[in-house]
Amino acid sequence: MESWRNRKTLILGRAEMVGLLTPDEYNDRVEHAYRMHGEGRYYMEPKGHIVLDKYPGEWEVMPSYIEEPEAAACKWVSIREENREKFELPTVFSILIYTHPETGFPLAICDGSHHTVMRTGAAAAVSAKHLARKDSKVLAIVGAGNMAEGALACCNEVFDWEDVRVWSRSRATLDEFVKGQQPHYDRFEIKTSTNLEEVVRGADVVVTLIPARGPIVEDAWISEGTRVAAVGADKEGDQELDPGILGRARIFVDDLRQCRTDGEINVPLREGIISEDDVAGEIGEVVAGKLEGRTSESEITVFDSTGFALQDSATVPLEYERALAAGVGIEKKMIST
């Protein structure tokens, strides 16, 4: 057996990360993360934040340990809301560090941008699998950036969509999204609009991906039986949904400790519009079979997804294995002999 002192760290850029897993495999790994969370087989603290008034956005730090498959990972995320407009860069950059739990050896240092896009999309997809009506046919995606690509790819694995709608404030962004994504899908035509009501009203599943600082999706647009995944709100003060939607819905969160300060419920909780008693539970309890999800066809379900670190430690071991098998990336010796 090779000595640990001779082991090398695998360094993977975005190009090497793309395609290591299929959307269905990202769904499977995220669902497993939720199951481990629901069974308490993990160690994870809520994500840490550094927010500067100087630059719109934030940094996030996200460490976690998962029991099965045993793994530990930490992700450093940079969110810069003006990147696309000012610098032609993605809104989100991240670096993922994968370590061997017993030794702490850095097995891999990876670009986490594509990984984050896909596991975030998988969060929306897995929640739809467990909380949406089984006959769902109409998907609305609020936002047309990189995260929307992952949401569409992963949601496409769980339902046979007949009508897919995408919203952005920018027609140019929508045109770019369709140009890049439509060739991957032949079962439906991606319909776009800068009119948010037009996109949301009548949808069976709504995925919101905007780090809005106030409600943009109105209560009147959400009909009975709709499933909403609120993914964009992930720091204090963020809010995408009219609080009236939460008042009518069965609410689930990914991690209550994190969502009470960072998620879609953070503002309504602080303003006393809802209480924690109004939260039905965590999605991991549903996946683990400990809690009932949707209770009727007419029920509105809302999933508050802040994205948690356990999704990373559940996914990166398989990405690492695939990268080694494919012979991609650069191996670098990180410790001296």
LINPE-V793518 format. One record per pair of residues at least 24 apart in sequence whose C-alpha atoms are under 8 Angstrom apart, sorted by the first residue. I is the first residue (numbers start at 1). J is the second residue. D is the distance in whole Angstrom. If there is no record, write none. Layout:
# LINPE-V793518
i=<I:I>
j=<J:J>
d=<D:D>
This chain:
# LINPE-V793518
i=<5:5:5:6:6:7:8:8:8:8:8:9:9:9:9:9:9:9:9:10:10:10:10:10:10:10:10:11:11:11:11:11:11:11:12:12:12:12:12:12:12:13:13:13:14:14:14:14:14:16:16:16:17:17:17:17:17:17:18:18:20:20:20:21:21:21:23:23:23:23:23:23:24:24:26:26:26:26:26:27:27:27:27:27:27:29:29:29:30:30:30:30:30:30:30:31:31:31:32:33:33:33:33:34:34:34:34:34:34:34:35:35:35:35:36:36:36:36:36:37:37:37:38:38:38:38:38:38:38:38:39:39:39:41:41:41:42:42:42:44:44:46:46:46:47:47:47:55:56:56:56:57:62:62:63:63:64:64:64:64:65:65:65:66:66:66:68:69:69:70:71:71:71:71:71:71:71:72:72:72:72:72:73:73:73:73:73:73:73:74:74:74:74:75:75:75:90:98:98:98:108:117:117:117:117:117:118:118:118:118:119:119:119:120:120:120:120:120:121:121:121:121:121:121:121:121:121:122:122:122:122:123:123:124:124:124:124:124:124:124:125:125:125:125:125:125:126:126:127:127:127:128:128:128:128:128:129:129:130:130:130:130:131:131:131:131:132:132:132:132:132:132:132:133:133:133:133:133:133:136:136:136:136:137:137:137:137:138:138:138:138:138:138:138:138:139:139:139:139:139:139:139:139:140:140:140:140:140:140:140:140:140:140:140:141:141:141:141:141:141:141:141:142:142:142:142:142:142:142:142:142:142:142:143:143:143:143:143:144:144:144:144:145:145:147:148:149:149:151:161:161:162:162:163:163:163:163:164:164:164:164:165:165:165:165:165:166:166:166:166:166:167:167:167:167:167:167:168:168:168:169:169:170:197:205:207:208:208:209:210:211:211:211:212:212:212:213:213:213:213:214:214:214:214:215:215:215:215:215:216:216:216:217:217:218:218:219:219:219:223:224:224:224:225:225:225:225:225:225:226:226:226:226:227:227:227:227:228:228:228:228:229:229:229:229:230:230:230:230:230:231:231:231:231:232:232:233:233:233:233:233:234:234:234:234:234:234:234:235:235:235:236:236:236:236:236:237:237:237:238:238:238:238:238:239:239:239:239:239:240:243:243:246:246:247:248:249:249:249:249:250:250:250:250:250:250:250:250:251:251:251:251:251:251:251:251:252:252:252:252:252:252:252:252:252:253:253:253:253:253:253:253:254:254:254:254:254:254:254:254:254:255:255:255:256:256:258:259:259:259:262:263:263:263:264:264:265>
j=<335:336:337:333:337:333:107:331:332:333:334:106:107:108:109:331:332:333:334:107:108:109:110:329:330:331:332:108:109:110:329:330:331:332:108:109:110:111:328:329:330:110:111:329:110:111:112:113:114:323:328:329:110:111:114:115:319:323:114:115:319:322:323:318:319:322:118:122:150:153:154:157:154:157:118:119:122:154:315:119:122:123:125:126:154:311:314:315:119:122:123:126:311:314:315:123:126:287:314:284:310:311:314:254:283:284:285:287:288:311:284:285:287:288:66:67:68:284:288:284:285:310:282:283:284:285:286:287:288:290:284:285:288:66:67:68:66:67:310:309:310:257:258:308:258:308:309:80:80:81:82:81:308:309:309:310:309:310:312:313:101:310:313:310:313:314:314:314:317:101:98:99:100:101:313:314:317:98:99:100:101:313:97:98:99:309:312:313:316:98:309:312:313:112:309:312:146:313:316:317:320:146:147:149:150:151:147:150:151:154:150:311:312:147:150:151:231:307:147:148:149:150:151:152:153:154:155:150:151:154:155:305:307:151:154:155:207:229:231:305:151:154:155:156:157:158:155:158:229:283:303:155:158:205:227:229:158:159:286:287:293:294:227:293:294:301:204:205:225:226:227:294:301:204:225:226:227:294:297:160:161:204:205:161:162:163:204:162:163:164:165:202:203:204:205:163:164:165:203:204:205:206:207:164:165:166:167:199:200:203:204:205:206:207:165:166:167:199:206:207:208:209:166:167:168:196:199:200:206:207:208:209:210:167:168:208:209:210:168:173:174:177:173:177:209:209:177:181:207:187:188:187:188:188:189:190:191:188:189:190:191:190:191:192:193:199:190:191:192:193:199:192:193:194:195:196:199:193:194:196:194:195:194:221:229:231:232:240:233:240:238:239:240:238:239:240:237:238:239:240:238:239:240:241:239:240:241:242:243:240:241:242:241:242:242:245:243:244:245:300:298:299:300:296:297:298:299:300:301:298:299:300:301:300:301:302:303:300:301:302:303:302:303:304:305:264:302:303:304:305:304:305:306:307:305:306:262:263:264:305:306:259:262:263:264:305:306:307:261:262:263:261:262:263:266:267:262:266:267:262:263:264:266:267:263:264:265:266:267:264:268:273:274:302:274:300:299:300:301:302:278:279:280:294:299:300:301:302:278:279:280:281:301:302:303:304:279:280:281:282:283:301:302:303:304:279:281:282:283:303:304:305:282:283:284:303:304:305:306:307:308:282:306:308:281:282:306:304:305:306:306:304:305:306:304:305:304>
d=<7:8:6:8:7:7:7:6:5:4:7:6:5:5:7:5:5:6:7:6:5:6:8:6:6:4:6:6:5:6:6:5:6:7:8:6:5:6:8:5:7:6:5:7:8:5:7:7:6:8:6:6:8:7:7:7:7:8:6:8:6:6:7:8:7:8:7:7:8:6:5:7:7:6:7:6:6:8:7:7:5:7:7:6:7:7:6:5:7:6:6:7:5:7:7:8:6:7:7:8:6:5:6:8:7:4:8:7:8:8:5:7:5:5:7:8:8:7:8:5:8:8:7:8:4:4:8:7:6:8:8:7:7:6:6:8:4:6:8:7:7:7:5:8:7:7:8:7:6:6:7:5:7:5:6:8:5:6:8:6:8:7:6:7:6:7:8:7:8:7:8:7:7:6:6:7:7:6:6:7:6:6:6:4:6:8:7:5:8:7:7:8:8:7:7:8:7:8:7:8:7:7:5:7:5:8:8:5:7:7:8:7:8:7:7:7:8:7:7:7:8:4:4:7:7:6:7:7:7:5:7:7:8:6:8:7:7:6:7:8:7:6:4:8:8:7:8:8:7:7:7:8:8:7:7:8:6:8:7:7:7:8:7:6:5:7:8:7:8:7:5:7:7:8:7:8:8:8:6:8:7:5:7:5:5:6:7:6:5:6:8:8:5:5:6:6:5:6:6:6:5:6:8:6:5:6:8:6:6:6:8:6:5:6:6:5:6:8:6:5:6:8:6:5:7:8:8:8:7:6:5:6:7:5:5:7:5:6:6:7:6:6:7:7:7:7:8:7:8:8:7:7:6:6:7:8:8:7:7:5:6:6:5:6:8:6:7:6:5:7:7:6:5:6:7:6:6:7:5:8:5:8:7:7:8:7:6:7:8:7:6:7:7:6:6:6:6:5:5:7:7:5:6:8:6:4:5:5:8:5:6:7:5:6:5:8:8:6:5:8:5:6:6:8:6:4:5:5:8:8:7:5:7:6:5:6:8:8:6:5:6:6:5:6:7:7:7:6:5:6:6:5:6:8:8:8:7:5:5:8:7:8:5:5:7:8:5:8:7:4:6:6:5:7:7:8:7:7:6:7:7:7:8:7:8:5:8:8:7:7:7:7:8:7:7:7:7:5:5:6:8:7:6:8:7:6:5:6:7:5:5:7:6:5:6:8:6:6:5:5:6:8:6:5:6:8:6:5:6:6:5:6:5:5:7:8:6:5:7:7:8:6:8:7:8:7:7:7:8:6:7:6:7:5:6:8:7>
